[in-house]
Amino acid sequence: MRRRVAAALAVVGLVTACATTGQWAYEKKGATPARLDHDLATCRSESLDPSVFGLTAEQRVDRTRLNRCMERKGYAVRRVE
């Protein structure tokens, strides 16, 4: 019984995560892939919201704060459908 409940909760968590996680593009003229990765890592760590439940750190990121951080670093932020 406990396994079924745990499995059901895991499925709900994964479905919710997939439904709420969108794709975003961050563009900055002259930025190398290494610079983009570094800036994203910095902004992700600044944007973690410990009050939000998520199975991964990415699910606990406040996307609005992350996007504002990237904009402050000079990136154009846009949602990719």
C-alpha positions as CSV (number, residue, x, y, z in Angstrom):
1,M,0.0,0.0,0.0
2,R,2.8,2.5,0.9
3,R,4.5,1.7,-2.4
4,R,1.4,2.6,-4.4
5,V,0.9,5.8,-2.5
6,A,4.6,6.7,-3.0
7,A,4.4,5.8,-6.7
8,A,1.2,7.9,-7.1
9,L,2.8,10.9,-5.5
10,A,5.9,10.6,-7.6
11,V,3.8,10.4,-10.8
12,V,1.8,13.5,-9.7
13,G,5.0,15.3,-8.9
14,L,6.5,14.5,-12.3
15,V,3.4,15.4,-14.2
16,T,3.1,18.7,-12.4
17,A,6.8,19.5,-13.0
18,C,6.5,18.8,-16.7
19,A,3.4,20.9,-17.0
20,T,4.9,23.9,-15.2
21,T,8.4,23.9,-16.6
22,G,8.6,25.8,-19.8
23,Q,11.5,26.4,-22.1
24,W,13.4,29.7,-22.0
25,A,16.0,31.2,-24.2
26,Y,18.7,33.6,-22.9
27,E,20.6,35.5,-25.6
28,K,23.4,38.0,-25.2
29,K,25.6,39.1,-28.0
30,G,29.2,37.8,-27.5
31,A,28.3,35.5,-24.7
32,T,30.0,32.1,-24.9
33,P,28.2,28.9,-23.9
34,A,30.5,28.7,-20.9
35,R,29.6,32.3,-19.8
36,L,25.9,31.5,-20.3
37,D,26.2,28.3,-18.2
38,H,28.0,30.3,-15.5
39,D,25.5,33.1,-15.4
40,L,22.6,30.6,-15.4
41,A,24.1,28.7,-12.5
42,T,24.7,32.0,-10.5
43,C,21.1,33.2,-11.2
44,R,19.6,29.8,-10.3
45,S,21.3,29.7,-7.0
46,E,20.1,33.2,-6.3
47,S,16.6,32.3,-7.3
48,L,16.0,29.1,-5.3
49,D,12.9,29.3,-3.2
50,P,13.2,27.0,-0.2
51,S,9.5,27.3,0.5
52,V,8.5,25.7,-2.8
53,F,8.3,21.9,-2.9
54,G,10.0,20.2,-5.9
55,L,11.8,17.0,-6.6
56,T,14.7,18.8,-8.1
57,A,16.4,22.1,-7.5
58,E,15.2,23.3,-10.9
59,Q,11.6,22.9,-9.7
60,R,12.3,25.1,-6.7
61,V,13.6,28.0,-8.8
62,D,11.5,31.1,-8.9
63,R,11.5,31.6,-12.6
64,T,10.6,35.3,-12.4
65,R,13.6,36.0,-10.1
66,L,15.9,33.9,-12.4
67,N,14.7,35.8,-15.5
68,R,15.2,39.2,-13.8
69,C,18.7,38.1,-12.7
70,M,19.6,37.2,-16.3
71,E,18.2,40.5,-17.6
72,R,20.4,42.3,-15.1
73,K,23.4,40.5,-16.6
74,G,22.5,41.8,-20.0
75,Y,20.6,38.8,-21.5
76,A,17.4,39.1,-23.6
77,V,14.9,36.6,-22.1
78,R,12.2,35.0,-24.0
79,R,9.9,32.0,-23.6
80,V,10.2,29.3,-26.3
81,E,7.0,27.5,-27.1
